[in-house]
Each structure stands twice: as structure tokens, then as C-alpha cells.
């Protein structure tokens, strides 16, 4: 069963960038303790959803960030 993608290229890039920022904040010591762990979990979720191009929350709210060109 193939899951239909609902995350566009720009959305994927933003998710990966945000995940990198969260990981950097954790390892630099700015995010510590419980907020740090939550940040790492969020970074993992952002990375996975970016790599598979599918977000379950988008499906619940019927969102789609893939823009397609309409044929004239």
C-alpha cells in the first residue's frame, strides 16, 4: 500500500532545517532536560515526515503543500 505524498519540496526543506536547528540547540546546551528531549523527539518526527513526504496531521486536516501546475 503506497501512501500518497502530501508534503512539498519547500515544506520538506523547512522541516529538515528546523530539525537541524533543534538538534543543534540540544547539543549546544541551550535546550536541556525535558524541553531538550521534546525537541529531539520533534526533530525526529520532522525528519521522518520530511523523508517520507507524508504528514499524518496534514491528512487529518486535509492539507497538502504540494503545488502542481495546472495545464492550460
N, C-alpha and C positions, 0 to 999 in steps of 0.2 A: 504494500500500500504506500503510494507516494503522497507526501503531504505537500499541498500547494503553497508555494512561497508567498509571503506577504510583507517582506522587508526589502526595500530598495537599496541600491548601492550607497547612496548618501547616508541613509539610516544605518546601514551596516558599518560604515566608516566612523560615524559618530559614536555608535555603541562600542566599537573597539577602542577608540580614543578615550572614551570615558572609563572603560575598564582599565586601560593603561594608567590613567590618572589615579584611579582608586588604588591600584596596586602600588604605585609609586608613593602615594600618601601613607599607605600602611608601612611600607618598608623604610620610609624616611622617619617614621615615628610620629607623624602628625596625627594619624588615626590609630588609636590604641584601644586595647580592651574590647569590650562588646561592640562599640561602633566600628572598630577595625575589622572584627570578624564579619560583621554585617556587610561592610564594604567589600571584603574579599568574596563573600558569597554573591553579592550583587555583581561584582566584576566577573565571576564565573558564569553567572546567568547571562550577562550581556555578551560575553564571548561566545558561549554556546549558541544563543539565539542568532548572533551575527553569522557564525559559521554555517549554520543550517538554513539560514534565511527564512526562519519561521518564528513568530512570536505568538504564543497561545493567548496572551492578553489582547493582542490585535484581533484575533479570531473572535473572542468573546464580544468585543465592541464593534465587530465588523469593519475594522480599519485595514488599510492597505497602503503602504508607502511606495509601491512600485508604480511608476508612471509610464504609461505606454503611449506611443504616438498613435493618434487616430489617422486612419487612411482617409484621404480626401474623397 
